[in-house]
Amino acid sequence: MVAPPLVPFRQFVLKVHSRCDLACRYCYVYEHADQSWSRRPKVVSEETVVRVAARLAEHARTHALPSVHVILHGGEPLLAGPAALRRICAVLRDALTGIAELDLRVHTNGVQLSERYLDLFAEFDVKVGISLDGDRIANDRHRRYADGRSSHQHVLNAVELLRRDRYRHLYAGLLCTIDVANDPVAVYDALAGLAPPRVDFLLPHATWDEPPVRPEDRPTYAQWLLGVFDRWDAAGRPMPVRLFDSVISTCRGGPSLTESMGVGPSDLVVIETDGTLEQADSLKIAYDGAPETGYDVFAHSFDTAAGHPGVVARQQGVAGLSATCRACPVVRSCGGGLYAHRYRAENGFDNPSVYCTDLKALVTGVSSRLAAEPTVAAGPGGPLTAVDRLAAGSDDREPLLTLAAAQRLVTRGWLTVIEERAADRGAELPAVTRQLLSRLDEYPDAMELLLGHPYLRGWAADLLAADGSDGLASMAPLTAFAASAALRGGLPGAVPVPARADGTVFLPALGLIRMAPADVPMAEAVADGDGIVVRLAGDEARVVPGTAPDARWQPVGRLTGAVVLDDLDPYRDRYARPARERLSGAGADHFGETVERAWRLLHEAVPQRLAGLTAVLTTLTPLAGTPHDAADLRLAGGIRGMGAVGLTPTGDPAALARELLHGHQLATLDALVEQTELYDEAAPWSFTVPWTESPLLTGEVLAQAYARSATTAFAADPGRYAHETARALDALTEADVLTGVGEEFVAGIRAGLPADR
């Protein structure tokens, strides 16, 4: 078996002082099982700092890290004093100059913060994060001096200093540890009133042996957090909240944004004041010595620490979680919770989080809120939510456009992850591609092509699912898509585009150029007025997108409006039936005529669905074989983005119209399932439905019923067809397998079926 690739550290917590001037009752350093702080020097020595800096430079150089994040921590780091902190910052900066960007941060309780510290931090661009648990009542519940005095006003003074124009750029945010005895709205309002760039809410550290406090007359941690979420959401989400943003990201298929949620690998190491290397500080709550690795910066590299069994155990994704977690439908968002919170003496960390019920309720609660938009007037039928409108196929474009925008946001997150993994594994993207990905917002036309292209999304999903070095060996598809986006968006200069050995160069969404064969991996494309000049090994071709094909140029066809006929894209094979080879000129014309006739039929039979369909439809791809519902239930090549539908190029406009609706419904449902949980994916339910003999899983029943609800008007016996669909939906409802949002969605589908069924 090949060993998994080493995951390099990217975050380094450097303990600069091991004592603190507060006596917070929940502190994991002083108040829990591990008491190693008492055996270590109070202040990190200059010799240790020099060695840490050398190890950082070594690690960054070995893994070609573009940046290194160092957090100055404690205890209370400001107790080290300005002179010691200046030497630490200077040594770290000098060691990494020319190797990697240094992102320096300090996490402080704030009571010592003054202008002399902030002037120092401004000199070295050290961002400052402050711990504050809310208003005075909330903060003083735990965060007091050892003699019982309040620390609240001192912390407010520190924050006010940071908010001055002179220091505002150093203000990193606030960190709040939850206590359900506090009023969640009062806590949020107190923090939001300080205009933080970011807020982090942390669950108090606990294990199965030392469970969290749960007052009987107080809300659970999930209810507390959802109260904060609702207040934050109603205020327009004025600042990022890492926990909420992470849940939103993972619910939409993106990466986790915090160590405490999601199944991404841990990339953090702690350097104690004596130079010993440890795992995350939170492990101190488990047992004495829990975070220890046995390594130190004097005798061991960071690579050695990254290979420690305790560190590797946190790199296994879902496979490294307990059986309970692996079977949970929200595991991709929850990730089993913070590793330390899984501990139980009898079996170590092979457990779900002690906050399991809270995390599941939080993810489900946020997910349902994402799907349920505020109600809008809908005439005599009463109010409709976004989920209702998507289910019933109303003539409102807004829910589909919102869903498509959310999907593009997820795609952007995927591309970021792919770029980072590629760099980690030596598959560096061309500089122009990296520039485009990092500056998409500056080029809206490029962003629209790149994030909205349905087949780039499928390629990205497959690559992330593979998650192996072989799968990341070639970035050619992303480079090709980025080249088209750069040319469409008007980026200046030449852009690289992959070339095949036969001399063909494909520009996604634009077309295929035939060049002289050459053993050259990259061609060069330059926007030239209304056209594009492509150069490859001495050969040059000038093409104008949208013009008629010739011997060298095969453009992507255009059918009607913004809809293209894409029978060229090598990544278009995303359907249960294979994609058809390029249509001939006459075949393409005939297909276009049939599509126009199908469109007229849709206007006559289901006019209420046209507004939504035209809002997102961009790409039609010809498929081989014969169309029928069951064959297209799942996209055999993986997922694709909204807006693409595969069709059989027959001469039957009614069949084409039905297939168009069917494919659109499946793509919409895939996008909705990505955003919110409609049913329990782990439940082993199967159902017998009237239109097929083979049992179907919950998701298959929902997908077929949703597709059938849109195509009832084209059935031979619409009444019977609708009745069968309703029976299948009833079976889902009676099985108690749907979430609250899923029940709403199924009710919306039923409401959209003909009343005379």
N, C-alpha and C positions, 0 to 999 in steps of 0.2 A: 504494500500500500504506500502511495506517495504521500509524504507528510504535507499538511496544508502550509501555504506560504506564511511566513512570519508577518504578523501585523505590527508595523512600527508604532511606537508611541508618538503622539502628537501633542499631548498635554502633559506638562511637568509641574507638579505641585512642589515647590521648594519651601520647606519649613525654615524660616529665618529666625524665629524665636519660639521657644516651646512652652512659654508661660503666658498667662492672660490676666488682664486687669478686671475682667468681669467673672461672675460665677453663675453662668447660665445653667439652669437646672437640667436641661436636656442635652448638654454638650457631650458629643461622642468621644472627645479626647480625654476629658477628666472624669466624667460621670458614669462611664460604662466599663465593661469587663477588662479591656486592655489598659494597663497602667504603665506602658513602656515610656510615656513622656517623662516620668519621674527619674528615669535612668539615663536621660540624654542631656547634653549640654544645653544651657538656656539659649545661647546665641550661636548661630552657625559660624564656623571659623572661616577666615579668608582662604586658608589652604583648601578647605572643603569646597568653597565656592569656585575656586580656580579649577578644581578637578571636575566639578559638575559642569562647568562651562566647556571644558575640553571634551567631556563625554557627550554633551549636547551637539557640539560641532561634529564629532565623529558620527553620531547617529543621523544627523541631518544630511551629512555628506554621503553616507552609505546608502540612504534611501531616497536621495534627491528630494528631500522635503522642501517645498517652497516656503513654508513658514513653520515656526516653532512657538508654541504657546506656553509661557511660563507664568505661573501664578504664585506670587509671594504670599506665604500663608503662615499660620502658627498653630496653636496659641494665637497671640495677637502680634502680627508682624511689625506694627509701628513701635512696639517696645524695643526693637533693635536699635532705634534711633536713626536720625537722618544721615549721619556720617557712614554708618555701616550699610544702610540701604543704598547710598550713593555708590559705594565701592561695589556692591553686588550688581547693581544695574550696569555699571561701567564694564565690569569683567564679562558679564553675559553678552553685552552688546559687542564688545571688541572680539570675542571668540566667534561670533556668528556672522560678523561682517563679511560679505562676499560669498557666504554659503547659504544662508536662509534668512528670511525676514524674521525679526524677533518681535513677537506680540507679548508685551509685558503687562501683567495685571497684578493688582494687590487686592486681597479680600480682608476687610477690616471691620471691627465693630464700631469704628468711627469716633470713639470717645476721645482719642488722642489727636485726631486729625486737625491740622492747622495749616496756615499759609506756608510755613517753612517746609512742610511735607509736600504740599501741593505744588510749590515752585520746583521742588526736586522732581516730582512726578511729571510735571510739564516738560522739564528738560529732557527726560528720557521717554516721554510719551507713555507713561504707565497709567492704564485705565484703572479706575477705583470702583469696586463694588462694596456696598455697605449692607450689613445685616440689620434689619428692622422688622419687627413683628406686627406693626400697625400703629394704632393710636396708643396713648399712654397706658390705658388699662390693659390692652393686649400685650404691649411690649414689656411692661413691668411684671407681667405674670411670671416670666422666666428670666428676662435679661436684666439682672440687677448686679450691683457691686456685691462683694462678699459680705459687707456689713449691712446689706439690705437696701442701700440707697438706690434711687431710680437712675437709670442711665438715659432715659428718653430724651430729655432736653439736650444733653450733650450730642446725641446722635442727630437730632434735628439741626443743631448748629453746624455739624459737619456737612449735612446734606445742603444746607443753605449756602455754605462756602462753595461746594461743588457746583451749585446752580448759578454762581456768578459768571458773567460773560468770560472772564479771564480763565476760568477753569472748566467751563461747561463741557468742553470737548473730552475731558477726562472722566466724566460721569458715566460709569458703565451700567449702573442699575442697582436695584434693591433685592435682597434675599429675605424671604419671610418663611419662618417655620410655623406650620399650622398648629393651632390648638382649637379644638371644636368648642371649647368653652367660650371662645371669643365670637363676637358677632361678625360673620363673614363680610357683610356689606360695610360695616364700620371699618374693618381692617382694610378692605379694598379702597374705600374712599380716602382713608388716611394715606395710603401709599400713592394712589393716583394723584392726590393733591400735591405731591412733591415732584410731579412731572418727570418720573424716571424714564430713561431710555429703554429699560427692560425691567420686568419683575419676575422673579423665580419664587414659586411656592413649593415648599418641601414638606413631605410627610415626616413627622417626628420619627426618629430611628427606633425600631422595635424588632423583635424576633418572636418566633413561636414560643420560646421559653420566657421572654419578657414582652408580652403583647402590648399593643397600644391601649391607652386609656380610652374607654368608650362610655362616657356618662349616659345613664339610662334616659335622662330627660333632655339630651342634646342630640343634634343630628349626627349622622355618620360623617366620615371624612368625605365621601362622595357627595353627599347632600351639601356639605359645607362648600366644597369646591364648585359644585354646580351653581350654588347661590352667587359665588364670586363670578363665575363664567357669565351668568345672565346679566349681572351688573356691568361687567366689562363689555359684553356684546351690545347691550342697550346703549352704552356710551359711545359706540362706534369703534371699539377696540383701539383706544387711543395710543397704546404702547404694546409692544410684544410681551406676551406672557408665555414663557418657555414651555411650561407644562401643557397649556391649552394649545399652543401652536404645534407642539409635537403630536398631540392626539389628533388634531385636524390634519396634519401632514400624513400621519400613518393611516388614518381612516380613508384618505384619498390616494393611498398607494405610494406615498412618498417616504422618505427616510425619517427615523426618529431624530429629535433635536435635543435629547437629554439622555444622560446615562441611566436615569431612573425609569425610562419607558422605551420600548422597542427592543428589537433583537440584534441590533448592530453590534459589532465587536467593540470591546472596551479598548481605548487607546490612551489610558492615563496611568502614570506612575508617580509615586510620592517619594521625595528625597527628604529624609529627616535631617535634623540639625547636625547629626554625627556622620552624615553621608550614607547611611543605610538606605536601601531601596525597598519600598513597600508597595503593596497593592492599595486600593482606594481606602481612604481613612474610615469610611463608613463601616468597614469590616471590624473595626475596633469594638463594635457593640456585640459581636458574636462570642468571642472568648479571648483570653489573654494570649497575644501572639498571632491572632488570626491573619493580620495583613502581612506578616513577615515573609520574606523570600530567602533570607540567608545571604543576600548579595549587598555589595556596597560599591560606591563609585570609584573607590581606590583600586579594587581588584577585579571589578566586573564591568562589562559594557552594558548599555541599555538593551542591546540585542539579547544578551544573556538573560536579563530580567524578563524580556518579552517572551522567552521560551519557558519560563517557570510554569509548572503544571497548574497553579492557581490562576495565572494570567490566561493560559491557553484555554482553560475551562470556560472562560467568558468570551471565547471567540467562535463558539460552535452554533450560534444562532438558535433556531427553534430546536434543533437536535439536542442541544445541551440543557434543555428545560425538563422539568418533571413531566411525567405522563399526564398529570392533570392539566398542566399548562398546554402541552402539545395538542390536547383534544379540545381546547377552549376556542370558541369562534372569534374571540377578540385578541388572540395571542400576538398577532402581528402589530397591534397597537400597544398592548400592555407589555409584551416582552418578558413576562414573568415578574415584572417590577424590579426594584433595586436588588441587586444580588445579595446584599447583606440582610435584607428583610426576609429572605427565604430560610434563614438558619433555624435548625432545630437540633439539639444536642444528639438525639438518637440517630439521625441520618444526615447530618450536615446540611448541605444546601440543595438537596434533591427534593424540594418542596415548592409549591406556589408561594407567592408573597404572603406575609401575614396580613397584608392589606388587599388580598385577592378580591374579596367581594366589593370593596370600595373601587378598586381599579376597573373592574368589569362594569360596575354601575356608572363610573365616570365616562368610560369610553362609549358605552351605549347611550348615555345621556347626551354627550356632545354630538355623537353621530346622528341621533334623532333630531337634534336642534339644527344641524347642518341641512338636513333634508326638508324640514318643515319651515318654509318661509312664512312671513306674516300673511294673513289672509287678505284676499282681494275680492271685490264685489263680483258676483257671477250671475246677476239677474235673479229670476224667480227660484232657481235651484239652490240659492243660498251661497255662502262663501266657499271658495275652493282654495286649498293650499297648493303649493308647488307639486307635492307628491300626487295630489288628486289630479292635477292638470296633466302631469306626465302619464299617469295611469289611464285616464279616460281619453287622451288624445285630443284635448281641446284645441281651439285655434289660437292659443296664446303662445307666442314665440319665446317669451322671456324665460320660462323654466328650462327649455332646451339650450338656449344661449348661455344661461348660467351654468348648466351642467357641462357644456362644452368648454367654457372658460375654466371651470374647476379641473377638468381633465387635462387641459393644457398646462395648468400649474403643476399638476403631478408629473407630466412629461418633462417639464423643465427640471424638476427635482431629480428625475431619473437620469437625465443627461449630465447633471452635475455629479452624481454618484459615479456614472460611467467614466467621466473625465478624470475624477480623482483615482479610481481604481486603475485606469489605464496608466496614469502617471506613476502610481505605486509599483506597477508591474512592467515598467519599461516600454509601454506602448504609447509613446508621447504623440499627442495630436499636433498637426501643423500649427504654427503660430497664429495664422489668420483664423483658423477654426477656434482656437482658444480665445482669441480676442472677441470673436463674434459671440461665443457662449457667455463671456463675462460682461458683454455690453449690449445684450439683446434689447434692453429697453430704449436704447438710443436709435434703434433701427426697426420701427414697428412693422414695416413690410417684410423684413427678414424674419422677425419673430413670428409673424403670422404664418409664413410658409414653413418654418422649421417646427414650431410647436403644434401647428394645426395639421401637418401632413399625417394622414392616418397610418401609412406604412412605415414611417420612421418609428412611430410608437410601438408597432409590433416588433420591429427589430430590437428596440431598446428593452422591451419586456423580456424577450427571449434571452438577451445577453445577461440581464440581471438575474434571471432564473438559473442560468448556467453557472454563474458565479465562480468560474474557474479561469486559470491562467490561459488555457487553450482558447476559451471563448473570447478572451480579450486580446488575442494575438493580433487581430486586424481591426483597425478603426476606419477602414475604407468606407463602409456605408455612411457613418456619421460625417466623414470628410466630404462625401458626395452631397449629402443633404445640406451641409453647411455651405458648400460652394454655391449651390442653387440659391440658398437663402441670401448669401452675401451679394450675389449678382442681382437678385431681385431687389434687395434692400439698398443697393447703391453704395456698398462699401468701396472705398477707393483702392486702387491697385489690383494686382493679380491675385488670384486665389488658386490653390492646388485642388485638383480633382482626380480621383483614381482613374487609371486607364487599364483596360484589359489587354491581354497579350495579342488579341486580334485587332487592336487599334480602336475599339469602340470606347467611347466616353459617354457615360450616362449622367445627365443632370436631372435629378428628381423634380417632377412637376413641370419640367420644361421639355426635355426630349433627349434623343440619342444622336450622337455625332459619330460618323465613321471616318477614322483617320487611317493613315498608313500603319500597318502592323509594326510594333516596336517593343523591344524588351525594356520598357521604361515604366516604372510603377505609377508615376504621376504625370499628368498633363498640367498645363497652365491655362486658366481661363481669365479673360479680361473683358469687362463691360465696355462696349465701344458704341456710344450713341444709343440707338435702339437695338443694337445687336450685341453678339458675344463673339469674341475672337478666341479660338482654342488652338493652342500650340502643343505639339507632341513630337519630340525628336526630329525637329527640322520641318515637320509638316504643319501647315496652318489652315484652319477652316474658319470662315465667318458665317454665323447663322443668325437668323432673326426669329425669336420665339413667336409662334402663332402663324408663321407663314407656311405655305404648302410644302410637303415633303419633296426631297429630291434625292439624288444618289448618295449624298453625304448626310443629309439631315432628315431625321424622323421625329417630328414634333409630337408631343402628347396631344391627342385630339380634344376638341372642345365640342360639347353637345349643345347645351342650352344655358344661357346665363353664365354663372360661375362654375358650372359643372363640367368636369373634364372626363374624357374617356381614356382611362389609363390602362393600356395593354402593353406597356413597356417596362414598368418598374420591376426590377428583379426581386423586390421584397414584397410583392403584392399577393403572394400565394398564402393568404390568411384564412382560407375558407375550407369547408368540409369537402367541397369539390375543387379540383385543381383549376388554377387560372388558365385561361385559353391563350394560345399564342397570338401574336399581333394579327388583328383583322386586316384584310386587304382593303383597298380603297372602296370597292363596291360593297364589301361586307360592312365596313364602317359606316358608309352612307345609309345602308339598309337598317343597321342597328340604330342609328340616330333617328331615322324616320319612325321606327317602332317605338322608341323612347318618347318621341313627341306625341304619338297616338296614345301611349300608355298614360302620359301626363294629362291628356284631355279626359281620359276615362276617370282618373283620380279626381279631377275637378268636378266631374259629374256625380261620382259615387260617394266620395268622402271629402267634400270641400273643407270640412272642419280640420282636417289633418294637414292640409297643404301648407299653411303658414309655418307650422313647426318643421315640416319636412324641408321646405326651401330654406329655412333659417340655417340649417347645419349641413345640408347635402353638398358635397364638393367633388366626389370622385365615384365614378361607376367603372367597375372592372368586369370584363367578360369572363364567364366561367364555362368550363366544359361540362358535358353531361346534361341530365334532365332535372329541372327544378322540382323539388317537393319538400314539404316542411321538415320532415324528420332528418333528411340529409344535411340540412343547413342549421340544425339545432346548435351545434357548437362549431366554433371556428377552429378547424383542425390545425392550422399553422400557428395558433396562439391568438392573442388579442390584436385588435386594430383600433384605431381611433374613431371617434364619431365622425360621420360625414361620408364614410366609404361604404358602398354596398356592392356585392357581387351579383351579377345578373347573367342569365343564360341568353345569348343573342339569338332568340327564336323570332319568328315573324308574328307571334301572338301577343298583341298589346295587352290583353287582359291578364295573361300569365305574367307578363313583365311587370304590370302594375302591382299585382299581388306579391310578386317576389320583391319588388322595391319596398313595399310596406313592411313585409316580413323581415328583410334585412335591416331596415331602419329601426324596427322595434328591438331586435336583438342587440344592435349596437347601443341603443339608448339604455336598455336594461343593464348591459355590461358596465356602462358608465355610471349608472345609478348605484349598482351593487358595489362599485369601487368607492363610492362616496359614503354609503351608509349600509348598515346591516339590516337586511330585510328578513332573514331567516337564520336559524341555527345551522350553520354549515357542518357542525360536528354530529348533528342528530342523524342516526342511521335509518331515516324514514325512506320508504319507497312506495309508490302509488301506481295503481292501475287506472288508466284513463280511457275514455271511450274510443279514442281514435287510433290506439295502437295496442298490440298485445303484450309488448315488452314493458315491464315495470320501469318507472322513471323516478329518479331522485327528486328531492324538493326543488332544487334549482332548475332542473329540466322541465318539471311541470310548470313552474312559474314562467320560464322562458317561452315554452310552447303556447301557454294560455295567453300570454301578453302578445305574442305574434299573431295568434288567431283572432284576438280581439280587434286588431286593425284590419284584418283581411276578410271579415265576415261578409261584407257586401259582395265579395267575388266568389263566394262558395256556391256550389250547385244548389244546396238547400240551406239558406242562411239561418232559418229558424232552428233547425236541428243543430247546425254548426255552433250557433251561439249557446244553445242549451247544453251541449257537450262541454263547451268551455266553462260555463257556469258550474257544472257538476265538478269539474276538476278544481276550480277555485274553492268550492265548498269543502272538498276533501282537504285542501291545505288549511283552511280555517279550522276545521274540526280536529285536525291532528295536533293543534297547539304547538306548531313548529315555527310560527311567524313571530317576529318582533312586533312591537307596537307600530312602528313605521311600516313594517311589512303588512300588517293587518289593514292599515290605512290604504296602502298601495293596492292590495287585492280588492278592497271595497271600491276603490276608484275604477279598477278594470271592470268590475261587475256593473258599475253605474254606466259605463260607456257601451255596454252590450245592448242590442236592440231590445226594447221593452216588450215586444210581442213574441219573445222566444218561447 
